[in-house]
Amino acid sequence: MDKRELIAKRIAKELKDGDVVNLGIGMPTMVANYIPEDVHVMLEAENGIMGVGPNASQEEESLNCIDAGGNYVTTVKGASYFDSAFSFSLIRGGHVDVTVLGALEVDEEGNVANWMIPGKKVPGMGGAMDLVVGAKKVILAMEHVSKNGAPKILRRCRLPLTATKVAKTIVTDMAVIDVVPNKGLVLKEIAPGFTLEDVQNQTEAHLIVSPNLKVMEV
């Protein structure tokens, strides 16, 4: 299974009936395609849609219905549209239950760096800084190591932070890890094909192994 598909499918299992969920740009938007049929959530796009559905097919594409990443999407029954100012009022007001975001780095305290690499041009932090502090739960969708093979789950983030102590769950192509305040990173699931040693060797931070450690289900 493709790494990104694996991550998106596993994150979809974290969502619960009634959740208002924001999906960040990039890999997180894939989660919309894998939400179980018996789980009913409302997906919020920060550009102003409440009730985003799966990605649109070529026949369904409309310039009037795109998500914050510019992807053509569908909407579900009961969807509504509003401007970005109202959208961010919802986010900053604590009305989003879960946000799923990508990350460049995360560390043992749940600090997140996901918006820039010094020396490279970036458009800005965008809505991430609002989402990580406004949402009740922050789930990170990320590959376990960078393209050059360096760990992305660190003892301390090295890149400029988006926010401190906000990450609650990290889902990678190798594992599912919970960030537990005053304790650290608890490894609770390992993706098929990997061992505990594989995961720790690709993680700079120390992992606390859950007594209920199991194979990731997707």
C-alpha positions as CSV (number, residue, x, y, z in Angstrom):
1,M,0.0,0.0,0.0
2,D,1.2,3.5,-0.8
3,K,2.6,5.3,2.3
4,R,0.3,8.2,2.0
5,E,-2.8,6.0,1.5
6,L,-1.8,3.9,4.6
7,I,-1.5,7.0,6.7
8,A,-4.8,8.5,5.5
9,K,-6.7,5.3,6.0
10,R,-5.4,4.9,9.6
11,I,-6.2,8.5,10.5
12,A,-9.8,8.1,9.2
13,K,-10.3,5.5,12.0
14,E,-9.5,8.2,14.6
15,L,-12.6,10.1,13.7
16,K,-15.9,9.7,15.6
17,D,-19.5,10.4,15.0
18,G,-20.4,14.0,15.2
19,D,-16.8,15.3,14.9
20,V,-16.2,18.6,13.1
21,V,-12.9,18.0,11.3
22,N,-10.5,20.2,9.5
23,L,-8.1,18.6,7.0
24,G,-4.9,20.4,6.2
25,I,-3.4,20.9,2.8
26,G,-1.6,17.9,1.2
27,M,-1.8,14.4,2.5
28,P,-4.4,15.2,5.2
29,T,-7.0,15.9,2.5
30,M,-6.8,12.2,1.5
31,V,-8.5,11.3,4.8
32,A,-11.9,12.4,3.3
33,N,-11.7,9.4,0.9
34,Y,-11.5,6.8,3.7
35,I,-13.9,7.8,6.4
36,P,-16.0,4.6,7.3
37,E,-19.6,4.7,6.1
38,D,-20.9,4.2,9.6
39,V,-19.0,7.3,10.9
40,H,-20.7,10.7,10.2
41,V,-18.5,13.7,10.5
42,M,-18.5,17.2,9.1
43,L,-15.4,18.2,7.3
44,E,-14.5,21.9,7.4
45,A,-12.3,23.6,4.8
46,E,-10.7,26.8,6.1
47,N,-11.5,28.6,2.9
48,G,-15.2,28.4,3.8
49,I,-17.0,25.1,3.4
50,M,-18.6,23.0,6.2
51,G,-19.6,19.6,4.8
52,V,-16.7,18.6,2.5
53,G,-17.1,15.2,0.9
54,P,-14.6,13.0,-1.0
55,N,-12.5,14.4,-3.8
56,A,-14.5,15.2,-6.9
57,S,-14.3,13.0,-10.0
58,Q,-13.4,14.7,-13.3
59,E,-17.1,14.9,-14.1
60,E,-17.9,16.5,-10.8
61,E,-15.2,19.2,-10.8
62,S,-16.4,22.7,-10.2
63,L,-14.5,25.9,-9.6
64,N,-17.1,26.8,-7.0
65,C,-16.3,23.8,-4.9
66,I,-12.6,23.5,-3.9
67,D,-10.9,22.9,-0.6
68,A,-8.1,25.1,1.0
69,G,-5.5,23.3,-1.0
70,G,-7.2,24.1,-4.3
71,N,-8.5,20.5,-4.8
72,Y,-11.8,19.9,-6.4
73,V,-14.1,18.3,-3.8
74,T,-17.7,17.2,-3.3
75,T,-20.0,18.2,-0.5
76,V,-22.4,16.2,1.6
77,K,-26.1,16.8,2.4
78,G,-26.4,19.8,4.7
79,A,-23.2,21.5,3.6
80,S,-22.9,25.3,3.9
81,Y,-20.6,27.9,2.5
82,F,-19.1,31.0,4.3
83,D,-16.2,33.4,4.0
84,S,-12.7,32.8,5.5
85,A,-13.3,35.3,8.3
86,F,-16.3,33.2,9.6
87,S,-14.3,30.0,9.0
88,F,-11.4,31.3,11.2
89,S,-13.9,32.4,13.8
90,L,-15.1,28.8,14.1
91,I,-11.5,27.6,14.3
92,R,-10.3,30.2,16.8
93,G,-13.5,29.8,18.8
94,G,-12.8,26.1,19.6
95,H,-15.5,24.7,17.4
96,V,-13.3,22.2,15.5
97,D,-13.0,18.8,17.2
98,V,-10.1,17.5,15.2
99,T,-7.5,18.9,12.8
100,V,-5.3,16.7,10.7
101,L,-2.1,18.4,9.6
102,G,1.2,17.5,8.0
103,A,4.5,18.2,9.8
104,L,8.2,18.6,9.1
105,E,9.1,17.8,12.6
106,V,7.5,16.9,15.9
107,D,9.1,16.2,19.3
108,E,8.6,14.5,22.7
109,E,6.6,17.5,24.1
110,G,4.2,17.6,21.1
111,N,5.9,20.7,19.7
112,V,5.2,21.0,15.9
113,A,7.2,22.5,13.1
114,N,5.3,22.4,9.8
115,W,5.6,25.7,8.0
116,M,9.1,26.5,6.9
117,I,12.7,25.5,6.3
118,P,15.1,28.4,6.8
119,G,16.6,29.6,3.6
120,K,13.6,28.4,1.4
121,K,10.9,30.7,0.2
122,V,7.5,30.0,1.8
123,P,4.1,31.7,1.4
124,G,3.7,32.0,5.2
125,M,2.3,29.9,8.1
126,G,-1.2,30.0,6.8
127,G,-4.0,28.7,9.0
128,A,-1.9,26.1,10.8
129,M,-1.1,28.3,13.7
130,D,-4.9,28.9,14.3
131,L,-5.8,25.2,13.8
132,V,-3.2,23.7,16.2
133,V,-4.4,25.9,19.1
134,G,-8.1,26.1,18.2
135,A,-8.8,22.4,17.5
136,K,-9.5,20.1,20.5
137,K,-7.3,17.4,19.0
138,V,-4.3,17.7,16.6
139,I,-3.4,14.6,14.6
140,L,-0.2,14.8,12.5
141,A,0.0,12.9,9.2
142,M,3.6,12.5,8.2
143,E,6.1,10.1,6.8
144,H,8.4,8.7,9.6
145,V,11.6,9.9,8.0
146,S,12.5,12.7,5.6
147,K,13.4,12.2,1.9
148,N,17.1,12.1,2.9
149,G,16.4,9.5,5.6
150,A,16.6,11.7,8.6
151,P,14.1,11.1,11.5
152,K,11.2,13.6,11.8
153,I,10.2,12.6,15.3
154,L,12.8,14.3,17.5
155,R,13.8,14.9,21.1
156,R,13.4,18.6,20.3
157,C,12.3,20.3,17.1
158,R,15.1,22.2,15.3
159,L,13.0,24.1,12.7
160,P,10.9,27.2,13.6
161,L,7.8,26.1,15.5
162,T,4.2,26.4,14.5
163,A,3.1,25.9,18.1
164,T,4.2,24.3,21.4
165,K,2.7,21.2,23.1
166,V,-0.2,20.8,20.7
167,A,0.2,17.4,19.0
168,K,-1.9,14.6,20.4
169,T,-1.5,11.8,17.9
170,I,1.2,11.1,15.3
171,V,0.4,8.7,12.4
172,T,3.2,7.7,10.1
173,D,3.9,5.0,7.5
174,M,5.6,3.1,10.4
175,A,3.6,3.7,13.5
176,V,0.8,5.3,15.6
177,I,2.1,7.3,18.5
178,D,0.3,9.3,21.2
179,V,1.8,12.3,22.8
180,V,1.1,12.1,26.6
181,P,1.7,15.2,28.6
182,N,4.5,15.0,31.2
183,K,5.3,11.5,30.0
184,G,6.4,11.5,26.4
185,L,5.7,9.5,23.2
186,V,3.7,6.3,23.6
187,L,4.0,3.9,20.7
188,K,0.7,2.0,20.4
189,E,0.7,0.6,16.9
190,I,3.3,-0.6,14.4
191,A,2.6,-0.8,10.7
192,P,2.7,-4.2,9.0
193,G,6.2,-5.2,7.9
194,F,8.0,-3.3,10.7
195,T,9.4,-4.3,14.1
196,L,9.7,-2.3,17.3
197,E,13.4,-2.1,16.6
198,D,12.8,-0.7,13.1
199,V,10.6,2.1,14.5
200,Q,12.9,3.1,17.3
201,N,15.9,3.1,15.0
202,Q,14.1,5.6,12.7
203,T,13.0,7.8,15.7
204,E,15.4,10.2,17.4
205,A,13.0,10.6,20.4
206,H,12.7,7.9,23.0
207,L,9.5,5.8,22.6
208,I,7.5,4.4,25.5
209,V,6.1,1.1,24.4
210,S,2.4,0.7,25.2
211,P,1.6,-2.6,27.1
212,N,-1.2,-3.0,24.5
213,L,1.1,-2.5,21.4
214,K,-0.4,-4.0,18.3
215,V,-0.2,-4.1,14.5
216,M,-1.7,-1.1,12.8
217,E,-5.1,-1.8,11.4
218,V,-6.1,-0.1,8.1
